[in-house]
Amino acid sequence: MGAGYPLLFDGGVRRGADVLKALALGADAVLIGRPYVYGLAVGGQAGVERVIKQLWAEVDSSLSLLGAHSVRELDRSWLAEAPR
């Protein structure tokens, strides 16, 4: 993006598909603050690990459904325009 700074997406990430949308829109990384905190509150370290594993599984599943092999393939062409 601009001036060589990484673009970090933070906010509203709840599912693996959200991660893929952010990456397709040009994010260099996606932050998962709330799901991480929810997992921590419910189950401590094990809860955080479970949240991360579940999110990663959703990313993997969504990639497969898209027919993509890697998040590196994603760009705006993978997104559909929202219905009006």
PyMOL commands that set and color helices and strands:
alter all, ss='L'
color gray80, all
select helices_A, chain A and resi 2-4+16-24+33-66+71-73+76-78
alter helices_A, ss='H'
color red, helices_A
select strands_A, chain A and resi 8-10+29-31
alter strands_A, ss='S'
color yellow, strands_A
deselect
rebuild
show_as cartoon
